[in-house]
């Protein structure tokens, strides 16, 4: 009986071991998302076999087409909501573009076969399907793990709380930035007001003042944070610059590796920020503030694109696996 269970759950045990091992070593790694999703899928499969419930697997497969249709409808509707509330821009069209891509990938193959498309075009469609399958898997994995990472318990005894900028309305923080600042103050108060808050954000071309200056004013005037508990970092224009410049300030004050920090950003942005922090050797927990629900899909898709761009090698591997097939097709032409 024990041997049978081990065989049934062997894939789940393998990915469970990899997930726990890598998570304990460093939770801010993209591979953890892949291991965790595979652990969940193989555990689900093992349960269906152990308790002789094959219909669970059938339901899982049946959910793919229905879930795909529901996702396309949701993304399309969300695009109209975002554009109506935030205005027309490429980033606000991302949910609609993703919906269009899903539809194109699903119907493209049957249409090409129906019109008897050239073999080379079918081979290119196969590449799109292979790359698209990886994108779908990693998108689901990152979505699930981002949710998990945000909800894992965080420590409270931080030395520094870095709050990332998010745009201004005149000289005042936008609601998105105000939510980040409020979350930073929440952490500061939970840690007995001992930590130093670093307001990190430079001045954009369309901004009247540096974001750090407006953030500092908000913290003092709206939240009652004393001036000696705030440091301005007013040169950053990207997430990586936020982290590098803030790290330089903390290293100069406390010594490299001699402090613990929290990096506060919006909830959809937490995992990528934490991963970047790990990349530059900054010991920091990612903490997220709430984002308006209607804006969340657009923001997360943007995050997924950025994370995928930082992990391009799987796309290269898939392309390399496709090349022999493409070569065979070309030789037969």
Protein Blocks (a to p, Z undefined) as FASTA:
>chain_A
ZZmmmmmmmmmmmmmmmmmmmmmmomcbfklmmmmmmmmmmmmmmmmmmnopaklmmmmm
mmmmmmmmmmmmmmmmmmmmmmmmnopafklmmmmmmmmmmmmmmmmmmmmmmnopafkl
mmmmmmmmmmmmmmmmmmmmmmmmmmmmmmpccdfbdfbdcdddebjehjaccfklmmmm
mmmmmmmmmnoomaccdddddddfkbfbdfklmmmmmmmmmnopafklcccdfkbfbfkl
mmmmmmmmmmmmnoghiaccdddddfklmmmmmmmmmmnopacddddddddfklmmmmmm
mmmmmmmmmmmmlmmmmmmmmmmmmmmmmmmZZ
